[in-house]
Amino acid sequence: MGTREEITRAVVEGAEASHRGNRPTACPYPADTLLRTAWIRGYATVRPLTEPRAE
């Protein structure tokens, strides 16, 4: 599972990865863990839902 501290750290790491421009597939946690879900949640808080249109 993951302690509250580990989950919080995973959220922060995901947000930092998004700021750096890393791809979501760069998540270091296994697919079947809550920490992966937390990392992706952090990643998604920074990343825009849509890409800006090139005009």
N, C-alpha and C positions, 0 to 999 in steps of 0.2 A: 504494500500500500504506500505509505509515506507519511512521515510526521508533518505536522503543520508547518514547521520550519522548512522541511524539504520541499513541500508544495509551494510555499511562498518563494523560495529560491528558484524553483523551476519556472514560475510565472515571470519573475524578474529576468532570468536568463533568456526566456523566449522573447521578451520585449527588447532586450539588448540585441539579440540576434536579428530581430526585425529591423532595428535601427541601423545595424551594420550592413543590411542588405542581403543577409544570408537567406537561402531558400528554406521553406518549411521542412524539407526533407533532411535538413541538417540537425534535426532534433536528436540529442544523444540518448534519449530514453527508449526502452523497448516499447513496442506497440501495445502490449497488454498491461500497461501500468497507468496508474492515476497521474504519475509524474509527467508522462507524455501529454496527457490531456491538459494538465496545468501549463506545461511549456507552450503548447499550441494556443491556449487561451491568452497567455502573455504575448505571444507573437501576433495574434489577431487584434489585440488592443491597439497596436501601433500601425499595422498595415491598413491602408485604405481598402474599402470594399470593392471599389472599381478603379481601374487605371484611368488617368486623365486622357481624354481624346486628343489626338494629334490633328491639328487643323491646318 
